[in-house]
Amino acid sequence: MMKVWQDGVMSSCHCTTTDNHYPLKAATTQRFRMGAPRSFVVSGSGNKVAFVRSDSGSSAVLNIWIVENLDTQPQERCVVRASDLLKDDETLSPAERARRER
């Protein structure tokens, strides 16, 4: 039994359920910071804002996003995806791959 404040009076709470998922959710989202936009840059005209953000609250991979038309109808779009930058579509010989890794 737990004591809680209710309407300015201490009363007893017979809580039977607990949220045991909170520690896991807090850990997998880095204290709920993943997926939140950060590192903002405002354009000189003030009509665009660029920032980095992951696709979801459980992904650590950051993408570059832009919000345009701030004065009328703001539109958000992803301009650079980290997964596109990290693709390895080239077929290189082992010698060429070794040369590029130096």
N, CA, C and O atoms as a printed pandas DataFrame, in Angstrom:
     atom_number atom_name residue_name chain_id  residue_number  x_coord  y_coord  z_coord
0              1         N          MET        A               1    0.834   -1.162    0.000
1              2        CA          MET        A               1    0.000    0.000    0.000
2              3         C          MET        A               1    0.892    1.243    0.000
3              4         O          MET        A               1    1.915    1.293    0.684
4              5         N          MET        A               2    0.479    2.247   -0.787
5              6        CA          MET        A               2    1.259    3.458   -0.942
6              7         C          MET        A               2    0.413    4.645   -0.486
7              8         O          MET        A               2   -0.800    4.665   -0.690
8              9         N          LYS        A               3    1.060    5.632    0.131
9             10        CA          LYS        A               3    0.372    6.854    0.543
10            11         C          LYS        A               3    0.492    7.879   -0.576
11            12         O          LYS        A               3    1.585    8.099   -1.096
12            13         N          VAL        A               4   -0.616    8.508   -0.952
13            14        CA          VAL        A               4   -0.621    9.515   -2.005
14            15         C          VAL        A               4   -1.441   10.718   -1.560
15            16         O          VAL        A               4   -2.297   10.614   -0.682
16            17         N          TRP        A               5   -1.163   11.866   -2.182
17            18        CA          TRP        A               5   -1.952   13.067   -1.922
18            19         C          TRP        A               5   -3.132   13.081   -2.872
19            20         O          TRP        A               5   -2.977   12.843   -4.070
20            21         N          GLN        A               6   -4.313   13.361   -2.337
21            22        CA          GLN        A               6   -5.503   13.452   -3.173
22            23         C          GLN        A               6   -6.385   14.540   -2.593
23            24         O          GLN        A               6   -6.851   14.426   -1.459
24            25         N          ASP        A               7   -6.615   15.590   -3.360
25            26        CA          ASP        A               7   -7.424   16.729   -2.915
26            27         C          ASP        A               7   -6.882   17.328   -1.617
27            28         O          ASP        A               7   -7.655   17.703   -0.735
28            29         N          GLY        A               8   -5.579   17.416   -1.502
29            30        CA          GLY        A               8   -4.967   18.028   -0.342
30            31         C          GLY        A               8   -4.952   17.158    0.901
31            32         O          GLY        A               8   -4.585   17.629    1.978
32            33         N          VAL        A               9   -5.349   15.882    0.773
33            34        CA          VAL        A               9   -5.414   14.972    1.907
34            35         C          VAL        A               9   -4.590   13.733    1.587
35            36         O          VAL        A               9   -4.649   13.208    0.475
36            37         N          MET        A              10   -3.828   13.273    2.562
37            38        CA          MET        A              10   -3.060   12.044    2.382
38            39         C          MET        A              10   -4.020   10.864    2.458
39            40         O          MET        A              10   -4.772   10.728    3.423
40            41         N          SER        A              11   -3.991   10.017    1.443
41            42        CA          SER        A              11   -4.853    8.833    1.454
42            43         C          SER        A              11   -4.048    7.625    1.012
43            44         O          SER        A              11   -2.904    7.753    0.577
44            45         N          SER        A              12   -4.642    6.475    1.124
45            46        CA          SER        A              12   -3.980    5.235    0.748
46            47         C          SER        A              12   -4.329    4.875   -0.684
47            48         O          SER        A              12   -5.461    5.064   -1.129
48            49         N          CYS        A              13   -3.366    4.368   -1.382
49            50        CA          CYS        A              13   -3.574    3.930   -2.761
50            51         C          CYS        A              13   -3.303    2.433   -2.813
51            52         O          CYS        A              13   -2.232    1.973   -2.417
52            53         N          HIS        A              14   -4.257    1.696   -3.292
53            54        CA          HIS        A              14   -4.091    0.255   -3.437
54            55         C          HIS        A              14   -3.745   -0.047   -4.896
55            56         O          HIS        A              14   -4.526   -0.674   -5.612
56            57         N          CYS        A              15   -2.591    0.398   -5.317
57            58        CA          CYS        A              15   -2.167    0.209   -6.710
58            59         C          CYS        A              15   -1.813   -1.253   -6.942
59            60         O          CYS        A              15   -1.058   -1.858   -6.179
60            61         N          THR        A              16   -2.368   -1.800   -7.999
61            62        CA          THR        A              16   -2.091   -3.199   -8.307
62            63         C          THR        A              16   -1.281   -3.354   -9.579
63            64         O          THR        A              16   -0.730   -4.427   -9.824
64            65         N          THR        A              17   -1.193   -2.312  -10.397
65            66        CA          THR        A              17   -0.429   -2.417  -11.639
66            67         C          THR        A              17    0.719   -1.417  -11.604
67            68         O          THR        A              17    0.606   -0.331  -11.036
68            69         N          THR        A              18    1.795   -1.800  -12.208
69            70        CA          THR        A              18    2.949   -0.915  -12.333
70            71         C          THR        A              18    3.413   -0.948  -13.777
71            72         O          THR        A              18    3.159   -1.910  -14.501
72            73         N          ASP        A              19    4.090    0.104  -14.187
73            74        CA          ASP        A              19    4.626    0.178  -15.543
74            75         C          ASP        A              19    6.075   -0.291  -15.507
75            76         O          ASP        A              19    6.993    0.506  -15.311
76            77         N          ASN        A              20    6.267   -1.578  -15.696
77            78        CA          ASN        A              20    7.618   -2.137  -15.696
78            79         C          ASN        A              20    8.323   -1.920  -17.024
79            80         O          ASN        A              20    9.480   -2.312  -17.177
80            81         N          HIS        A              21    7.648   -1.301  -17.992
81            82        CA          HIS        A              21    8.245   -1.082  -19.301
82            83         C          HIS        A              21    9.056    0.212  -19.356
83            84         O          HIS        A              21    9.858    0.404  -20.269
84            85         N          TYR        A              22    8.852    1.087  -18.395
85            86        CA          TYR        A              22    9.539    2.373  -18.418
86            87         C          TYR        A              22   11.063    2.242  -18.489
87            88         O          TYR        A              22   11.668    2.909  -19.327
88            89         N          PRO        A              23   11.721    1.418  -17.653
89            90        CA          PRO        A              23   13.189    1.336  -17.735
90            91         C          PRO        A              23   13.678    0.900  -19.116
91            92         O          PRO        A              23   14.672    1.427  -19.616
92            93         N          LEU        A              24   12.992   -0.049  -19.729
93            94        CA          LEU        A              24   13.391   -0.515  -21.061
94            95         C          LEU        A              24   13.179    0.582  -22.099
95            96         O          LEU        A              24   14.046    0.824  -22.938
96            97         N          LYS        A              25   12.024    1.244  -22.042
97            98        CA          LYS        A              25   11.746    2.320  -22.998
98            99         C          LYS        A              25   12.746    3.461  -22.835
99           100         O          LYS        A              25   13.224    4.017  -23.824
100          101         N          ALA        A              26   13.055    3.803  -21.611
101          102        CA          ALA        A              26   14.016    4.885  -21.373
102          103         C          ALA        A              26   15.403    4.513  -21.885
103          104         O          ALA        A              26   16.121    5.369  -22.402
104          105         N          ALA        A              27   15.781    3.261  -21.748
105          106        CA          ALA        A              27   17.105    2.819  -22.202
106          107         C          ALA        A              27   17.187    2.754  -23.724
107          108         O          ALA        A              27   18.168    3.215  -24.307
108          109         N          THR        A              28   16.167    2.187  -24.376
109          110        CA          THR        A              28   16.229    2.020  -25.834
110          111         C          THR        A              28   16.063    3.335  -26.580
111          112         O          THR        A              28   16.419    3.417  -27.755
112          113         N          THR        A              29   15.542    4.348  -25.941
113          114        CA          THR        A              29   15.380    5.651  -26.593
114          115         C          THR        A              29   16.362    6.685  -26.064
115          116         O          THR        A              29   16.213    7.878  -26.328
116          117         N          GLN        A              30   17.362    6.235  -25.322
117          118        CA          GLN        A              30   18.352    7.116  -24.698
118          119         C          GLN        A              30   17.648    8.250  -23.956
119          120         O          GLN        A              30   17.835    9.432  -24.246
120          121         N          ARG        A              31   16.838    7.841  -22.994
121          122        CA          ARG        A              31   16.041    8.755  -22.168
122          123         C          ARG        A              31   15.110    9.619  -23.002
123          124         O          ARG        A              31   14.946   10.811  -22.742
124          125         N          PHE        A              32   14.500    8.998  -24.013
125          126        CA          PHE        A              32   13.489    9.625  -24.869
126          127         C          PHE        A              32   14.052   10.782  -25.699
127          128         O          PHE        A              32   13.314   11.693  -26.074
128          129         N          ARG        A              33   15.353   10.748  -25.985
129          130        CA          ARG        A              33   15.965   11.781  -26.817
130          131         C          ARG        A              33   16.061   11.368  -28.276
131          132         O          ARG        A              33   16.137   12.236  -29.146
132          133         N          MET        A              34   16.061   10.074  -28.574
133          134        CA          MET        A              34   16.153    9.627  -29.964
134          135         C          MET        A              34   14.876   10.026  -30.696
135          136         O          MET        A              34   13.780    9.961  -30.140
136          137         N          GLY        A              35   15.031   10.429  -31.925
137          138        CA          GLY        A              35   13.887   10.855  -32.725
138          139         C          GLY        A              35   13.564   12.329  -32.550
139          140         O          GLY        A              35   12.765   12.877  -33.309
140          141         N          ALA        A              36   14.164   12.973  -31.574
141          142        CA          ALA        A              36   13.932   14.407  -31.355
142          143         C          ALA        A              36   14.882   15.208  -32.240
143          144         O          ALA        A              36   16.063   14.872  -32.332
144          145         N          PRO        A              37   14.394   16.254  -32.888
145          146        CA          PRO        A              37   15.274   17.084  -33.722
146          147         C          PRO        A              37   16.317   17.819  -32.886
147          148         O          PRO        A              37   16.067   18.169  -31.733
148          149         N          ARG        A              38   17.489   18.048  -33.481
149          150        CA          ARG        A              38   18.555   18.797  -32.810
150          151         C          ARG        A              38   19.491   19.405  -33.839
151          152         O          ARG        A              38   19.367   19.136  -35.034
152          153         N          SER        A              39   20.410   20.210  -33.385
153          154        CA          SER        A              39   21.400   20.908  -34.229
154          155         C          SER        A              39   20.714   21.736  -35.317
155          156         O          SER        A              39   20.923   21.507  -36.508
156          157         N          PHE        A              40   19.912   22.680  -34.902
157          158        CA          PHE        A              40   19.160   23.517  -35.831
158          159         C          PHE        A              40   20.037   24.582  -36.482
159          160         O          PHE        A              40   20.930   25.141  -35.845
160          161         N          VAL        A              41   19.769   24.856  -37.771
161          162        CA          VAL        A              41   20.419   25.944  -38.499
162          163         C          VAL        A              41   19.312   26.675  -39.250
163          164         O          VAL        A              41   18.587   26.071  -40.041
164          165         N          VAL        A              42   19.184   27.979  -39.000
165          166        CA          VAL        A              42   18.159   28.790  -39.653
166          167         C          VAL        A              42   18.796   29.508  -40.832
167          168         O          VAL        A              42   19.903   30.034  -40.715
168          169         N          SER        A              43   18.101   29.534  -41.976
169          170        CA          SER        A              43   18.626   30.208  -43.161
170          171         C          SER        A              43   18.667   31.714  -42.919
171          172         O          SER        A              43   18.012   32.223  -42.009
172          173         N          GLY        A              44   19.433   32.413  -43.730
173          174        CA          GLY        A              44   19.563   33.860  -43.600
174          175         C          GLY        A              44   18.236   34.583  -43.754
175          176         O          GLY        A              44   17.997   35.590  -43.088
176          177         N          SER        A              45   17.373   34.079  -44.623
177          178        CA          SER        A              45   16.063   34.711  -44.833
178          179         C          SER        A              45   15.068   34.339  -43.736
179          180         O          SER        A              45   14.017   34.966  -43.603
180          181         N          GLY        A              46   15.402   33.327  -42.963
181          182        CA          GLY        A              46   14.508   32.884  -41.895
182          183         C          GLY        A              46   13.339   32.059  -42.378
183          184         O          GLY        A              46   12.415   31.787  -41.612
184          185         N          ASN        A              47   13.361   31.651  -43.650
185          186        CA          ASN        A              47   12.253   30.896  -44.229
186          187         C          ASN        A              47   12.490   29.387  -44.200
187          188         O          ASN        A              47   11.573   28.615  -44.477
188          189         N          LYS        A              48   13.706   28.961  -43.869
189          190        CA          LYS        A              48   14.039   27.537  -43.825
190          191         C          LYS        A              48   14.801   27.219  -42.548
191          192         O          LYS        A              48   15.539   28.051  -42.021
192          193         N          VAL        A              49   14.608   26.000  -42.061
193          194        CA          VAL        A              49   15.355   25.508  -40.912
194          195         C          VAL        A              49   15.840   24.108  -41.244
195          196         O          VAL        A              49   15.058   23.261  -41.676
196          197         N          ALA        A              50   17.120   23.866  -41.043
197          198        CA          ALA        A              50   17.685   22.530  -41.232
198          199         C          ALA        A              50   18.012   21.960  -39.861
199          200         O          ALA        A              50   18.377   22.695  -38.943
200          201         N          PHE        A              51   17.879   20.646  -39.728
201          202        CA          PHE        A              51   18.174   19.990  -38.460
202          203         C          PHE        A              51   18.450   18.521  -38.711
203          204         O          PHE        A              51   18.190   18.020  -39.805
204          205         N          VAL        A              52   18.970   17.827  -37.717
205          206        CA          VAL        A              52   19.184   16.384  -37.812
206          207         C          VAL        A              52   18.209   15.683  -36.872
207          208         O          VAL        A              52   17.881   16.185  -35.797
208          209         N          ARG        A              53   17.758   14.516  -37.305
209          210        CA          ARG        A              53   16.823   13.724  -36.511
210          211         C          ARG        A              53   16.840   12.301  -37.043
211          212         O          ARG        A              53   17.068   12.080  -38.232
212          213         N          SER        A              54   16.598   11.339  -36.166
213          214        CA          SER        A              54   16.496    9.952  -36.606
214          215         C          SER        A              54   15.070    9.685  -37.087
215          216         O          SER        A              54   14.158   10.472  -36.835
216          217         N          ASP        A              55   14.897    8.568  -37.780
217          218        CA          ASP        A              55   13.579    8.223  -38.324
218          219         C          ASP        A              55   12.586    7.814  -37.246
219          220         O          ASP        A              55   11.379    7.988  -37.412
220          221         N          SER        A              56   13.086    7.277  -36.150
221          222        CA          SER        A              56   12.175    6.814  -35.102
222          223         C          SER        A              56   12.804    7.045  -33.734
223          224         O          SER        A              56   13.961    7.449  -33.624
224          225         N          GLY        A              57   12.039    6.787  -32.726
225          226        CA          GLY        A              57   12.516    6.975  -31.366
226          227         C          GLY        A              57   13.454    5.899  -30.885
227          228         O          GLY        A              57   13.970    5.981  -29.771
228          229         N          SER        A              58   13.688    4.880  -31.711
229          230        CA          SER        A              58   14.603    3.815  -31.300
230          231         C          SER        A              58   15.795    3.675  -32.239
231          232         O          SER        A              58   16.546    2.704  -32.141
232          233         N          SER        A              59   15.978    4.621  -33.137
233          234        CA          SER        A              59   17.087    4.582  -34.082
234          235         C          SER        A              59   18.104    5.661  -33.732
235          236         O          SER        A              59   17.735    6.800  -33.448
236          237         N          ALA        A              60   19.375    5.301  -33.752
237          238        CA          ALA        A              60   20.443    6.260  -33.467
238          239         C          ALA        A              60   21.014    6.877  -34.733
239          240         O          ALA        A              60   21.869    7.758  -34.655
240          241         N          VAL        A              61   20.557    6.431  -35.902
241          242        CA          VAL        A              61   21.064    6.930  -37.178
242          243         C          VAL        A              61   20.388    8.264  -37.493
243          244         O          VAL        A              61   19.162    8.337  -37.585
244          245         N          LEU        A              62   21.186    9.311  -37.658
245          246        CA          LEU        A              62   20.649   10.648  -37.887
246          247         C          LEU        A              62   20.606   10.986  -39.370
247          248         O          LEU        A              62   21.531   10.668  -40.117
248          249         N          ASN        A              63   19.533   11.629  -39.784
249          250        CA          ASN        A              63   19.345   12.109  -41.150
250          251         C          ASN        A              63   19.222   13.626  -41.113
251          252         O          ASN        A              63   18.933   14.204  -40.066
252          253         N          ILE        A              64   19.441   14.270  -42.257
253          254        CA          ILE        A              64   19.320   15.730  -42.341
254          255         C          ILE        A              64   17.946   16.081  -42.899
255          256         O          ILE        A              64   17.546   15.583  -43.951
256          257         N          TRP        A              65   17.236   16.936  -42.188
257          258        CA          TRP        A              65   15.886   17.345  -42.556
258          259         C          TRP        A              65   15.847   18.857  -42.766
259          260         O          TRP        A              65   16.663   19.597  -42.217
260          261         N          ILE        A              66   14.882   19.298  -43.571
261          262        CA          ILE        A              66   14.658   20.735  -43.797
262          263         C          ILE        A              66   13.167   21.009  -43.652
263          264         O          ILE        A              66   12.330   20.236  -44.120
264          265         N          VAL        A              67   12.849   22.117  -42.998
265          266        CA          VAL        A              67   11.475   22.634  -42.968
266          267         C          VAL        A              67   11.503   23.922  -43.762
267          268         O          VAL        A              67   12.268   24.837  -43.459
268          269         N          GLU        A              68   10.652   23.986  -44.796
269          270        CA          GLU        A              68   10.589   25.162  -45.664
270          271         C          GLU        A              68    9.236   25.849  -45.508
271          272         O          GLU        A              68    8.314   25.300  -44.904
272          273         N          ASN        A              69    9.129   27.053  -46.059
273          274        CA          ASN        A              69    7.888   27.836  -46.060
274          275         C          ASN        A              69    7.369   28.066  -44.644
275          276         O          ASN        A              69    6.194   27.831  -44.364
276          277         N          LEU        A              70    8.226   28.515  -43.772
277          278        CA          LEU        A              70    7.827   28.732  -42.381
278          279         C          LEU        A              70    6.775   29.825  -42.238
279          280         O          LEU        A              70    6.005   29.818  -41.278
280          281         N          ASP        A              71    6.734   30.771  -43.189
281          282        CA          ASP        A              71    5.787   31.871  -43.076
282          283         C          ASP        A              71    4.396   31.530  -43.622
283          284         O          ASP        A              71    3.439   32.254  -43.348
284          285         N          THR        A              72    4.269   30.442  -44.387
285          286        CA          THR        A              72    2.954   30.082  -44.939
286          287         C          THR        A              72    2.546   28.681  -44.480
287          288         O          THR        A              72    1.980   28.524  -43.399
288          289         N          GLN        A              73    2.825   27.685  -45.277
289          290        CA          GLN        A              73    2.508   26.287  -44.975
290          291         C          GLN        A              73    3.814   25.518  -44.783
291          292         O          GLN        A              73    4.400   25.074  -45.771
292          293         N          PRO        A              74    4.291   25.344  -43.553
293          294        CA          PRO        A              74    5.554   24.633  -43.338
294          295         C          PRO        A              74    5.514   23.207  -43.901
295          296         O          PRO        A              74    4.555   22.464  -43.692
296          297         N          GLN        A              75    6.569   22.855  -44.611
297          298        CA          GLN        A              75    6.691   21.516  -45.179
298          299         C          GLN        A              75    8.032   20.940  -44.766
299          300         O          GLN        A              75    9.077   21.559  -44.966
300          301         N          GLU        A              76    7.992   19.754  -44.191
301          302        CA          GLU        A              76    9.194   19.081  -43.701
302          303         C          GLU        A              76    9.560   17.956  -44.660
303          304         O          GLU        A              76    8.696   17.216  -45.128
304          305         N          ARG        A              77   10.855   17.840  -44.944
305          306        CA          ARG        A              77   11.302   16.742  -45.807
306          307         C          ARG        A              77   12.725   16.335  -45.451
307          308         O          ARG        A              77   13.531   17.151  -45.004
308          309         N          CYS        A              78   13.010   15.074  -45.657
309          310        CA          CYS        A              78   14.352   14.555  -45.423
310          311         C          CYS        A              78   15.175   14.795  -46.686
311          312         O          CYS        A              78   14.770   14.386  -47.774
312          313         N          VAL        A              79   16.313   15.446  -46.555
313          314        CA          VAL        A              79   17.139   15.740  -47.726
314          315         C          VAL        A              79   18.333   14.807  -47.853
315          316         O          VAL        A              79   18.808   14.569  -48.964
316          317         N          VAL        A              80   18.830   14.273  -46.738
317          318        CA          VAL        A              80   19.954   13.333  -46.791
318          319         C          VAL        A              80   19.702   12.217  -45.783
319          320         O          VAL        A              80   19.531   12.469  -44.590
320          321         N          ARG        A              81   19.680   10.990  -46.274
321          322        CA          ARG        A              81   19.542    9.819  -45.405
322          323         C          ARG        A              81   20.921    9.199  -45.213
323          324         O          ARG        A              81   21.665    9.006  -46.174
324          325         N          ALA        A              82   21.248    8.894  -43.984
325          326        CA          ALA        A              82   22.547    8.289  -43.681
326          327         C          ALA        A              82   22.698    6.953  -44.397
327          328         O          ALA        A              82   23.795    6.600  -44.830
328          329         N          SER        A              83   21.608    6.213  -44.522
329          330        CA          SER        A              83   21.686    4.909  -45.190
330          331         C          SER        A              83   22.082    5.057  -46.655
331          332         O          SER        A              83   22.751    4.180  -47.201
332          333         N          ASP        A              84   21.679    6.156  -47.304
333          334        CA          ASP        A              84   22.076    6.385  -48.699
334          335         C          ASP        A              84   23.563    6.691  -48.809
335          336         O          ASP        A              84   24.210    6.316  -49.787
336          337         N          LEU        A              85   24.102    7.375  -47.800
337          338        CA          LEU        A              85   25.524    7.714  -47.827
338          339         C          LEU        A              85   26.402    6.503  -47.547
339          340         O          LEU        A              85   27.553    6.455  -47.982
340          341         N          LEU        A              86   25.875    5.539  -46.833
341          342        CA          LEU        A              86   26.663    4.384  -46.421
342          343         C          LEU        A              86   26.521    3.182  -47.344
343          344         O          LEU        A              86   27.078    2.120  -47.066
344          345         N          LYS        A              87   25.781    3.337  -48.439
345          346        CA          LYS        A              87   25.603    2.223  -49.375
346          347         C          LYS        A              87   26.935    1.856  -50.014
347          348         O          LYS        A              87   27.786    2.711  -50.262
348          349         N          ASP        A              88   27.090    0.592  -50.266
349          350        CA          ASP        A              88   28.308    0.103  -50.926
350          351         C          ASP        A              88   27.889   -0.672  -52.164
351          352         O          ASP        A              88   27.988   -1.899  -52.207
352          353         N          ASP        A              89   27.413    0.067  -53.185
353          354        CA          ASP        A              89   26.909   -0.565  -54.401
354          355         C          ASP        A              89   28.010   -0.870  -55.418
355          356         O          ASP        A              89   27.778   -1.598  -56.383
356          357         N          GLU        A              90   29.187   -0.326  -55.211
357          358        CA          GLU        A              90   30.253   -0.524  -56.191
358          359         C          GLU        A              90   30.827   -1.929  -56.109
359          360         O          GLU        A              90   30.958   -2.507  -55.029
360          361         N          THR        A              91   31.163   -2.462  -57.270
361          362        CA          THR        A              91   31.877   -3.732  -57.306
362          363         C          THR        A              91   33.333   -3.413  -57.614
363          364         O          THR        A              91   33.691   -3.061  -58.738
364          365         N          LEU        A              92   34.150   -3.546  -56.594
365          366        CA          LEU        A              92   35.562   -3.221  -56.737
366          367         C          LEU        A              92   36.396   -4.481  -56.589
367          368         O          LEU        A              92   36.033   -5.422  -55.884
368          369         N          SER        A              93   37.521   -4.461  -57.276
369          370        CA          SER        A              93   38.456   -5.565  -57.100
370          371         C          SER        A              93   39.062   -5.446  -55.701
371          372         O          SER        A              93   39.086   -4.354  -55.133
372          373         N          PRO        A              94   39.547   -6.546  -55.143
373          374        CA          PRO        A              94   40.174   -6.478  -53.810
374          375         C          PRO        A              94   41.332   -5.485  -53.765
375          376         O          PRO        A              94   41.546   -4.831  -52.744
376          377         N          ALA        A              95   42.077   -5.367  -54.859
377          378        CA          ALA        A              95   43.201   -4.429  -54.888
378          379         C          ALA        A              95   42.707   -2.979  -54.821
379          380         O          ALA        A              95   43.271   -2.163  -54.093
380          381         N          GLU        A              96   41.652   -2.661  -55.582
381          382        CA          GLU        A              96   41.104   -1.302  -55.578
382          383         C          GLU        A              96   40.487   -0.964  -54.221
383          384         O          GLU        A              96   40.643    0.154  -53.730
384          385         N          ARG        A              97   39.793   -1.919  -53.621
385          386        CA          ARG        A              97   39.196   -1.703  -52.304
386          387         C          ARG        A              97   40.291   -1.420  -51.269
387          388         O          ARG        A              97   40.151   -0.510  -50.452
388          389         N          ALA        A              98   41.367   -2.190  -51.301
389          390        CA          ALA        A              98   42.482   -1.987  -50.376
390          391         C          ALA        A              98   43.139   -0.625  -50.590
391          392         O          ALA        A              98   43.530    0.037  -49.629
392          393         N          ARG        A              99   43.260   -0.208  -51.858
393          394        CA          ARG        A              99   43.859    1.099  -52.163
394          395         C          ARG        A              99   43.002    2.228  -51.595
395          396         O          ARG        A              99   43.542    3.195  -51.059
396          397         N          ARG        A             100   41.678    2.123  -51.704
397          398        CA          ARG        A             100   40.781    3.170  -51.207
398          399         C          ARG        A             100   40.706    3.225  -49.691
399          400         O          ARG        A             100   40.417    4.276  -49.120
400          401         N          GLU        A             101   40.964    2.102  -49.037
401          402        CA          GLU        A             101   40.890    2.066  -47.583
402          403         C          GLU        A             101   42.101    2.701  -46.910
403          404         O          GLU        A             101   42.077    2.953  -45.705
404          405         N          ARG        A             102   43.143    2.958  -47.662
405          406        CA          ARG        A             102   44.359    3.540  -47.070
406          407         C          ARG        A             102   44.179    4.963  -46.686
407          408         O          ARG        A             102   45.110    5.587  -46.177
